[in-house]
Amino acid sequence: MPQNLQLSDKTRQPFLFGHAATLTTITNIVIMSNMKAVELICSRILYSEFAFAELVLWRLPKPIEGSLHKFKYRLAYVVRGECVLRYNNETGKGDHRHFGEKESAYVFTTPEKLVADFQNDIVRWNNENRNP
């Protein structure tokens, strides 16, 4: 687990990468297809005046169709109003990521690795596309 990442079922203001996160959802339990899911992360991280990341991760009672794990997630990096990087696992489609216009499969192992991979791709995107 990255040093500054804290996953919590209880907290309404998790800390990610040393920044206090602003939540976009205020409930700790959500309903998906009549199943209770436990929200682990729901935060928005500002990178600059023009860029932010939004991370949402739930633990489910059972895997969704297309995934072998019990997590549902969407992680997005938005620059100047455009989503330039996204990791998610849609029902039936499974784990995948979007990097710019390109979509590829993603091999999910742990929530911590998911967030680390996403963070590394943000750094990569910023290096390849200066001035976010």
Number of C-alpha atoms within 10 A of each C-alpha: 12 11 8 12 17 15 18 15 14 11 14 19 15 22 19 20 13 10 13 14 20 16 18 12 14 9 11 17 14 14 10 10 7 7 11 14 21 21 25 24 29 26 23 21 19 17 14 11 9 13 17 18 20 20 23 19 21 22 19 19 13 13 14 19 13 13 19 13 17 13 22 24 20 17 23 22 26 20 19 12 10 12 17 17 22 22 24 20 22 16 13 10 13 18 22 16 20 17 16 12 8 9 13 11 13 16 13 18 10 12 19 15 14 18 19 15 15 21 16 12 16 21 12 11 17 13 11 9 9 7 10 15
